[in-house]
């Protein structure tokens, strides 16, 4: 792959802040995507388009230009009004697509004005892209907030190769069918040349939806990739499990600073094993299910009492959505109840921290913990499971992993796989992890680390980009979104 890349994500991977002495400062944020793409951008050059966030009166363009020079990347900010961000991001993206795609229909809202904000925002992204894109660039759009961008790019006459990657799961047809705008969303995905999903589960759901809802599509499932033929054009779809920079986690975890941090953390829990949870505050992560399973383990296995503590780190997330605030309160109450029930002789079983933890401290927690509990109700991948293994340089950690996390198929040989809704079985897995012999822990963790080392984030980028073969088919625009949507999008823009 030698074409420059144009990356499109909802948020630009940057942080802008005012420094009292030096004025406005910009720096790249530390997400997995930017880590994975930085070497490629450095080598081949490219651009990144996204919303810069609410930057107050910062000179955004000037700051973006400054950072772009350092990273060999042109940054383009997409301007969105607060009302659009409300409807598009907090609304349709996070209150409709997010729960629906995680099969959690009970959380999903279907409100037409929010759909229209989504349509409008995706159209604005496409307009910025049309002006930013260079002829030879491969456009790579990321995630559920921007599904329609490819369609609008085609409508605006952009003929570049278009690729898309969905970071969250894709639901089965009977769930997807509930979306009133299902045809528009599905057809928009078919505007790309390559559509990437995390795992086979999502790819299979997508191809089944295409078969069911797009009459003129012919789907052939091949070994690595599925091919969807539409009148006059071809779309490829595949699964590409995302990962982490294993080497970076591994070597940072070996540093003296992390070793010391891990030691201090464990010192506070003498003669105990530490079980660790690390999640964004989100109902999909199964944090409550984890607490209840832990409670059941303490109830069922008295030998655990006083001998194990669960440390749960929760990074604040989407705090402006009322449902998330309600979840936080529910978790607070649950922690209080469980600790009240088992608290004796100064031992409290649950330690719950609601804050973002700096990287070195996070690594300290990973390294200090004998058990990691990942209990997502559904998850695109779950990078915490991989980070824990990469940081477990002492090979003494045991991973309890939800079968509904995208990481489960890759990690099932080394992890204890559970259905987090099966409280009894998850409690048994916690007990089993607690009593796992040194040898079994070591064998399992070595297998897990080998897997994450081999399939790291750089391999993810390479495998994905290898599938966008240069010069294979030239895209001519076929209208892929029904006229009804075009009418709606026009109305939203008025
Ligand atoms: P997320 O839903 O954000 O990502 P995940 O993959 O678990 O889920 O990543 C969370 C990240 O946040 C991890 O890197 C973790 O270290 C960090 N984190 C969590 N709690 C933290 C805390 N208290 N302090 C500091 N850092 C914390 C979406 C999908 C996932 C998919 C990723 C990548 O929902 O399924 O794996 O994208 O594609």
Boltz pocket constraint, residues with backbone or C-beta under 6 A from the ligand:
constraints:
  - pocket:
      binder: B
      contacts: [[A, 167], [A, 168], [A, 242], [A, 278], [A, 279], [A, 280], [A, 313], [A, 314], [A, 315], [A, 353], [A, 355], [A, 356], [A, 357], [A, 358], [A, 362], [A, 379], [A, 380], [A, 381], [A, 382], [A, 383], [A, 384], [A, 387], [A, 406]]
      max_distance: 6.0
